[in-house]
């Protein structure tokens, strides 16, 4: 994948996320047709994010050839898609059809926030970046790397 394609995919995902968050504010409107229309718009904007995670970004990681990074990315992508996919379900049950009250809806959102953030951090913290360095080899000093780049 070329750099320009990767940048354009990243930009489109960033725009989709930003607009999706803005749409979520509009979804709180109490007019039934309007709230479902904004919900649909939000879900349409969610699709490029999921596509980028499961297809474009995954392929980029595979092309790099690092098995440990690929495994980590697959775990993080799966976590992101599954947990983020639960938010619309909570919205449907709460604001959408009114099957759950506001308190339970907020508790569900809080649990999803905690799950997504703590599990993501747990996955990141448990990465061992030095496993791939051979025993007995000296890791390059970051300052040496900077000097080589500027020479």
N, C-alpha and C positions, 0 to 999 in steps of 0.2 A: 504494500500500500504506500503510495507516495505521501510526502509530507503535506502537500496541498490538500489532498483528499482527507487526510487525518485532521487537519486544521478545520476544514469545512464541516466535517462530521462533528467535531468538538463544538464548533460555534453553533451549529443547528441544535445540538443537544442542550447547550447552555440557554439558547433562546427558548427552546421548548420548556425547559424547567422553569425559567423565569415567567413565561406567559402562563404556564400551568398553575404556578403559585398565585398569580394575579387572578386567574379564573376561579380559583378556590374561594376567593373572597366574594366574587359575584354569585357563586353557587348558593350562598346563604340567603338569597332572595326567597321570599315566601310564595311568590306566584308560581304555581306548579309547573306550567309549561316552561317558564323562564329558567327555573332552577334545574330542570332536567336537560334543557338545551345547554346551559353552561356546564353541567356535569358531562354531557357528551363532548363538548369542546375540550374540556380538561382531559378526558380519556383519549381523545384523538391526539392531543399533545403529548400524552404519556407514551404512546406507541413508538415514536422515534427514539425516546430514551431507552426503552426496552430493546428495540432493534439494535441500537448502537452498542449496548452492553453485551447482548447475546451474539451479535454478528460481527460488527466492525471492530470494536475494541478487542474482542476475543481473538479475532483473526490477527490483529496486530501483535498481540502477546504471543500467539502461536508462531508467527513469523520470526520473532526475536529468538526463539529456540531455547528459552530457559524453562525447564520443567517445573522448578519450584515456584517461579513467578506465575506460570500458567495455572498451577494448582491453586495458588492463593487467589488469583484473579477469578477463577471459576467459583470458588467459595464466596468471595465478596459479591460477585455478580448475582449469584443465586440468592444470597441473603437480601440484596437490594431489591431484586425483582419480587421475591416472595413477600417481604415485609411491606414494601411500597404498594404491592398489589392488595394488601389488606385494608389500606386507607379507604379506597372506594367502597369496599364492602361495609365498613363501619359507617361511611356517609349514607349509603343506601339504607341501612338499617335504622340510622338515626334521623337525619334530616329528610332523606328521600321518602321513606314510607312510614316513619314514626314508630317502628317496632320497638325501639329502645329509647329511653329518656335521655335528656341532655347530660345528666350526671354520668350515666353509664357510657355514653358516647365519649365524653371527655376522659373517662378512666381508660377506655379502649385506646384512644389516641395517645394517652400518656404511656401506656404499656408498649404500644408500637414504637413510640419515640425511644423509650428505654431499650427495647430489644434491638432496634436498628443501630443505635449509637454504641451501646455497650458491646454487642456482638461484633460490630465492625472494629471497634478498638481492640477487643480481645484477639481477633484474627490478625490485626496489624502488629500487636505487641508480641505475638507468638511467632513472628517471622525471625528466622536465624540467618542474618545476612552474611555471616562469615562461614557458613557450612561449606560453601563452594571453594573456599581458599584452601589450598593444599597445606598440610602440616609441614612446617619447616620453611615455608616461603615467606618472604617479607612483603607485607602489604605496602603499597605505594603511599607515601605521605601526600595529603591533599595539596600542600604547598608546592611539592614537586610537580604534581599534575598541572597546577595553574601555570607554573613557569614553562612547562613544555608546550602548553596551549598557546602562550603568548610569544614564543620564540619563532 
